Amino acid sequence: MSRAARPLPWRFVSALSHDLWPAVPNPDGAFVLALLFQLERTQWLPPERLRELQSQQLDVLLRHACETVPFYRARWGRAPDAARLTELPVLTRRELQENFDALRSSAVPPQHGGTAESRTSGSTGAPVRVLKTALEGLFWRAITLRDHRWHQRDLGATLAVIRRGVTPGESPSWGAATEGLVETGKCVLQEVNLDVETLLDWLSRTGAGYLLTYPSLAAELARAALARGVRIPGLREVRTLGEALDPEARALCREAWGAPLTDMYTAEEVGYIALQCPEHEHYHVQCESVLVEVLDERGKPCAPGETGRLVLTSLHNFALPLVRYEIGDYAEVGEPCPCGRGLPVLRRVAGRVRNTLVTADGRRYWPHFGSRRLHEIAPIRQHQFVQKDFESIEARLATDRALTREEEEALRRYVLERLPPDMRLTFSYRDEIARAASGKFEDFVSEVAEPRPVRPALQ
């Protein structure tokens, strides 16, 4: 059987009361399935063909942006074609914040449906507003189904969600992506602002087949489960989003529950950016929806193995076009995937600018200490490292008891070995390290302003 012909193990919902099988979806559902049908095929196209198709869509978007968006008309003068995309200036978060009205299109295609305003969580300290059409929502639903399809999820199981902003309780379906289209099990929801022991007790009672949460919380839950011997026998997969993934979280989830961890990379401004490959741990860019550039400090495309800043162009948002939008994240480019999909590869998402260590000469590092090793050195429940200036790091620790001098010195040696030379480390202790208002947790934060254009340095 060919790749494209594998059957979907899902039960579809009919919108017609007298026609249950084959199911006849409602109009929005039909659009979503039509998109999914195409996505099942475009994923196998060679990279050069995908770039051609992106360019065709990009030409339409750029012409629309120049003709109907005052900000771009003033900036570009005339409509560029797709071949000139890299010559256009990037759109910064600050420009998006300050020019929301000027970035709105005066002539949104009526076929794209109504518009709605969306806001980012502001976890970077710079929240932004965007405007999206109903069409954007259809692409989001289709790519969500692609993710379920890739990872062969049993949609009849229970989905447990622990995130910021949800209303604790129970929903009869997995959410908007499947509602009214595919039959699913129930979804149980819990807010993130409870202690990890309470959350673990709640999760163990849900009978969940799948858990959706932040990578840092998945690791905390798995660590607590290992300490208490709490097994969740029916848990098949842990799904994560919203933070840079610490690879240790994967090992913890497998050890605690025998469940794989599947990560996704999304942003409120553009929706899905990349999904984890169903056969590997790297990510496939969702290039049918977004054009992704990974650029070095000179603004040139990064080669496989290089890390650079992400610049995004949303291909289907004609209400507030985001053209070469610098989102503030860094990622490492990957080699073409042996799975056979032509979709571009990101080997890893390194995190936001504020999650990088910056040296006085402008170099950037992504420190990784490994929470398990820290816990082996000392009884640390939570940790957060904060760069205070170019020479000093503050280690904020929540511990089960006061650390001995020997434990502090062992911890100091271990951390400093993983930092650039001549850094100083100080310790501060607290009962708990709170998550950001967005619900996300950052284990490394830099308070140092960027001194000059940076040269990414891998660690």
C-alpha positions in Angstrom: 0.0 0.0 0.0 1.3 3.4 -0.9 2.2 6.1 1.7 -0.8 8.3 0.6 -3.3 5.4 0.7 -2.9 4.3 4.3 -6.4 4.4 5.9 -7.2 6.8 8.6 -8.4 5.0 11.8 -10.9 7.7 12.6 -14.7 7.9 12.7 -16.0 11.0 10.9 -19.0 12.9 11.9 -21.8 13.6 9.4 -23.6 16.9 9.3 -26.7 15.3 7.8 -28.9 13.4 10.1 -30.0 10.8 7.6 -26.6 10.2 6.0 -24.3 8.7 8.7 -22.1 6.7 6.4 -20.1 7.7 4.5 -20.1 10.8 6.6 -21.0 14.1 5.0 -19.1 16.9 6.8 -20.2 20.4 7.3 -18.7 23.0 4.9 -15.8 24.0 7.2 -15.1 20.3 7.8 -15.1 19.7 4.1 -12.6 22.5 3.6 -10.4 21.0 6.3 -10.5 17.5 4.8 -9.7 18.9 1.4 -6.6 20.6 2.8 -5.6 17.5 4.7 -6.0 15.5 1.5 -3.5 17.8 -0.2 -1.1 17.9 2.8 -1.0 14.1 2.6 0.5 14.4 -0.8 2.6 17.6 -0.7 4.7 16.3 2.2 6.3 13.8 -0.2 7.2 16.4 -2.9 10.9 17.1 -3.4 12.2 20.3 -1.8 12.6 22.2 -5.1 9.0 21.6 -6.0 7.8 22.8 -2.6 9.9 25.9 -3.1 8.2 26.5 -6.4 4.8 26.2 -4.9 5.7 28.5 -2.1 6.9 31.1 -4.5 3.6 31.0 -6.4 1.7 31.7 -3.2 4.2 34.2 -2.1 3.8 36.3 -5.2 0.1 36.6 -4.6 0.7 37.5 -1.0 3.3 40.2 -1.7 1.2 41.8 -4.4 -1.8 41.9 -2.0 0.4 43.3 0.8 1.8 46.1 -1.3 -1.6 47.1 -2.8 -3.7 47.0 0.4 -1.4 47.4 3.4 -0.1 51.0 4.1 3.0 49.9 6.0 4.3 47.7 3.2 3.3 50.2 0.4 5.4 52.9 2.1 8.3 50.6 2.8 8.5 48.8 -0.5 7.3 51.3 -3.0 6.1 48.7 -5.5 5.2 45.0 -5.2 8.3 42.8 -5.1 8.2 39.3 -6.5 9.0 36.1 -4.6 12.5 36.0 -6.0 13.3 39.3 -4.2 11.9 38.2 -0.8 15.4 38.1 0.9 16.0 41.7 -0.2 13.1 43.0 1.8 13.7 44.3 5.4 12.6 42.2 8.3 9.6 43.1 10.3 10.5 43.3 14.0 8.2 42.7 17.0 8.5 46.3 17.9 7.4 47.4 14.4 4.4 45.0 14.7 3.5 46.4 18.1 3.8 50.0 17.0 2.2 49.7 13.5 -0.8 47.4 14.0 -3.3 49.6 12.2 -0.9 50.4 9.3 -0.2 46.6 8.9 -3.9 45.8 8.4 -5.1 45.1 4.9 -7.8 47.5 3.6 -9.2 44.8 1.3 -9.3 41.4 3.0 -10.5 38.8 0.4 -14.1 38.1 1.4 -13.7 34.4 0.6 -11.2 34.1 3.5 -14.0 34.6 6.0 -14.3 36.9 9.0 -11.4 38.3 10.9 -10.5 38.1 14.6 -7.8 39.7 16.7 -5.3 37.5 18.5 -2.7 38.4 21.1 0.5 36.7 22.1 1.1 35.8 25.7 3.8 38.4 26.2 6.2 35.9 27.7 9.1 37.8 26.1 8.0 41.1 27.6 6.8 42.3 24.2 3.2 41.1 23.6 1.9 41.7 20.1 -1.5 41.8 18.4 -2.3 40.1 15.0 -5.4 39.8 12.9 -6.4 36.5 11.4 -9.1 35.3 9.0 -11.2 32.2 9.2 -9.1 30.7 6.5 -6.1 30.7 8.9 -8.2 28.7 11.3 -8.9 26.1 8.6 -5.2 25.7 8.0 -4.6 25.3 11.7 -7.2 22.6 11.9 -5.8 20.7 8.9 -2.2 20.8 10.3 -3.5 19.6 13.7 -5.0 16.6 11.9 -1.8 16.1 10.0 0.0 16.0 13.4 -2.5 13.4 14.7 -2.1 11.5 11.4 1.6 11.5 11.5 1.7 10.1 15.0 -1.2 7.6 14.5 -3.1 8.8 17.6 -6.2 7.0 18.8 -8.6 10.0 18.9 -11.0 7.9 20.9 -8.8 8.0 24.0 -8.9 10.7 26.7 -6.7 13.8 26.2 -5.4 15.5 29.3 -4.4 19.2 28.9 -2.4 21.2 31.5 -1.9 24.7 30.2 -2.2 28.4 31.2 -5.6 29.9 30.4 -7.8 26.8 30.2 -10.9 26.4 32.3 -10.5 23.3 34.6 -13.1 20.7 33.8 -14.1 18.3 31.1 -15.0 18.7 27.4 -16.7 16.1 25.2 -14.1 16.5 22.4 -10.4 17.2 21.9 -11.1 20.7 20.7 -11.8 22.9 17.7 -9.6 21.0 15.3 -11.7 17.8 15.5 -15.1 19.1 16.8 -17.9 18.3 14.5 -15.6 16.5 12.1 -14.0 13.5 13.8 -15.3 11.5 16.8 -12.9 11.8 19.8 -12.7 10.8 23.4 -13.2 13.5 26.1 -10.7 16.2 27.0 -9.9 16.9 30.6 -8.3 20.3 31.4 -6.3 21.7 34.3 -4.7 25.0 35.0 -0.9 25.1 35.3 -0.7 27.1 38.4 -1.0 24.1 40.8 1.9 22.4 42.5 3.4 19.5 40.7 2.3 16.9 43.2 -1.4 18.0 42.9 -1.1 18.0 39.1 0.4 14.5 39.2 -2.4 13.2 41.4 -5.0 14.8 39.0 -3.3 13.3 35.9 -3.2 9.8 37.5 -7.0 10.0 38.0 -7.9 11.0 34.5 -7.2 7.8 32.7 -5.6 9.9 29.9 -4.2 8.3 26.8 -2.4 11.5 25.9 -1.0 14.5 27.8 -0.6 17.9 26.3 1.5 20.4 28.3 4.7 22.4 28.4 8.1 20.6 28.2 9.3 21.8 31.5 6.1 20.7 33.3 6.2 17.3 31.5 9.7 16.8 33.0 8.6 17.9 36.4 5.7 15.5 36.4 7.8 12.6 35.2 10.4 13.3 37.8 7.8 13.4 40.6 6.2 10.2 39.2 9.6 8.4 39.4 10.2 9.6 42.9 6.7 8.4 44.1 6.5 5.4 41.8 3.3 6.7 40.1 2.6 4.9 36.9 -0.1 5.9 34.4 -0.5 2.7 32.5 -2.8 4.0 29.7 -0.6 7.0 28.8 0.6 6.5 25.2 2.2 9.8 24.4 3.2 13.2 26.0 2.7 16.1 23.6 4.5 19.4 24.3 4.5 22.9 23.0 5.2 26.5 24.0 8.8 26.2 25.2 12.2 25.2 23.9 12.5 21.4 24.6 15.1 20.1 27.0 16.1 16.7 25.5 16.2 15.3 29.0 12.4 15.6 29.2 12.1 12.8 26.5 14.1 10.4 28.6 12.2 11.3 31.8 8.8 10.6 30.2 10.0 7.3 28.8 11.5 6.2 32.1 8.5 7.3 34.2 5.6 6.1 31.9 7.1 4.3 28.9 5.6 7.1 26.8 7.3 9.0 23.9 7.4 12.7 23.9 6.3 14.5 20.8 7.1 18.2 20.5 5.6 20.9 18.2 6.7 24.4 17.4 3.9 27.0 17.2 3.5 30.8 17.6 0.3 32.8 18.1 1.3 35.1 15.3 1.5 32.5 12.5 0.1 29.2 14.0 2.1 26.0 13.3 5.7 26.5 12.3 7.1 22.9 12.6 5.9 19.5 13.8 8.1 16.7 15.1 8.8 14.1 12.4 6.9 10.8 13.1 10.1 8.9 12.6 12.8 11.1 14.2 13.1 13.7 16.9 13.7 16.7 14.6 11.0 19.0 13.2 9.5 19.4 9.7 8.6 23.0 8.8 5.0 23.3 7.7 5.9 25.0 4.5 2.4 24.8 3.0 1.4 27.4 5.6 4.6 29.4 6.5 7.9 30.2 4.8 10.8 29.9 7.3 14.2 31.5 6.9 17.0 30.8 9.4 19.5 33.6 9.1 23.0 34.1 10.4 24.4 37.4 11.8 24.9 38.7 8.3 21.4 38.0 7.3 22.4 35.0 5.1 20.7 31.6 5.1 22.2 29.1 7.6 23.5 25.8 6.3 22.6 22.5 8.0 24.3 22.4 11.4 24.2 26.1 11.9 22.0 28.1 14.3 20.4 31.4 13.4 17.5 33.6 14.0 14.1 32.7 12.6 12.3 35.0 10.1 8.8 33.9 9.1 6.3 34.8 6.4 2.7 33.6 6.9 1.5 32.5 3.4 -2.3 32.7 3.9 -2.9 35.6 6.3 -4.3 38.3 4.0 -5.8 40.3 6.9 -2.5 41.4 8.5 0.3 40.0 6.3 3.4 39.1 8.2 6.3 39.3 5.7 9.7 38.4 7.0 8.6 38.7 10.6 11.5 38.2 13.0 9.8 36.3 15.8 12.8 36.4 18.3 13.6 32.7 18.2 16.7 30.8 17.2 16.8 27.4 15.5 19.3 25.0 14.0 18.9 23.9 10.4 18.8 20.1 9.8 19.8 17.9 6.9 17.1 16.5 4.6 15.1 13.9 6.5 15.6 10.2 5.7 11.8 9.7 6.2 11.4 10.9 2.6 9.4 14.0 3.3 10.5 17.0 1.4 9.5 19.4 4.1 12.4 21.5 5.5 14.0 20.3 8.7 14.9 22.1 11.9 17.1 20.0 14.0 16.2 21.9 17.2 14.6 25.1 18.3 17.2 26.7 20.6 14.8 29.3 22.2 14.2 33.0 22.4 16.8 35.7 22.5 16.2 36.2 26.2 17.0 32.5 26.8 20.6 32.8 25.5 23.8 33.7 27.3 25.4 36.7 25.8 29.1 37.5 26.2 30.7 41.0 26.0 31.9 40.4 22.5 28.4 39.5 21.3 28.6 35.7 21.2 25.5 33.7 22.1 25.3 30.4 23.9 22.4 28.0 24.8 23.5 26.6 28.2 22.2 23.2 29.1 22.7 21.8 32.6 20.4 18.8 32.8 17.9 18.8 35.7 18.6 15.2 36.5 22.3 15.8 37.0 21.6 18.9 39.1 19.2 16.7 41.3 22.0 14.1 41.7 24.3 16.7 43.0 21.8 18.3 45.5 18.1 18.0 46.4 16.9 20.6 43.9 13.2 20.8 43.2 13.4 23.7 40.8 16.2 25.8 39.2 16.5 28.9 37.1 19.7 30.5 36.0 19.7 34.3 35.3 22.5 36.1 33.6 22.8 39.4 35.5 25.7 40.9 33.4 28.4 39.7 31.1 30.4 38.0 33.9 27.8 36.8 36.4 25.0 34.2 36.7 22.6 33.9 39.5 21.4 30.4 40.3 17.9 30.6 41.8 17.1 27.3 43.6 14.2 25.8 45.3 15.5 22.9 47.4 14.2 20.3 49.8 16.6 21.4 52.5 19.5 23.8 52.9 22.5 22.7 50.8 25.8 21.8 52.4 29.0 23.7 51.5 30.2 20.6 49.7 27.0 20.4 47.6 27.2 24.1 46.7 30.8 23.7 45.6 30.0 20.6 43.5 27.1 22.4 41.9 29.3 25.5 41.3 32.0 23.4 39.5 29.4 21.5 37.4 27.7 24.7 36.2 30.8 26.7 35.6 32.2 23.9 33.5 29.3 24.5 31.1 29.6 28.2 30.8 32.1 30.4 29.0 35.4 31.1 30.9 35.6 33.7 33.7 31.9 33.6 34.6 30.9 34.0 38.3 28.1 32.1 39.9 26.0 33.1 42.9 23.2 31.2 44.6 19.9 32.5 45.9 17.2 30.3 47.5 13.4 30.5 47.5 10.5 28.4 48.3 9.2 28.2 44.8 10.2 29.6 41.3 7.0 30.8 39.7 6.1 30.3 36.1 5.6 33.3 33.8 2.1 34.7 33.4 1.9 32.8 30.1 2.3 29.5 32.0 5.7 28.9 30.5 8.9 28.3 32.5 12.3 29.5 31.5 15.2 27.7 33.1 17.7 30.2 31.7 17.1 33.9 31.3 19.4 36.7 30.2 18.9 40.2 31.6 21.7 41.5 29.4 20.8 43.7 26.5 22.2 42.6 23.1 25.4 44.6 22.7 25.8 44.2 18.9 24.8 41.8 16.1 25.5 38.4 17.5 27.5 35.4 16.2 25.7 32.2 17.2 27.9 29.8 19.1 26.8 26.2 19.7 27.3 24.3 22.9 
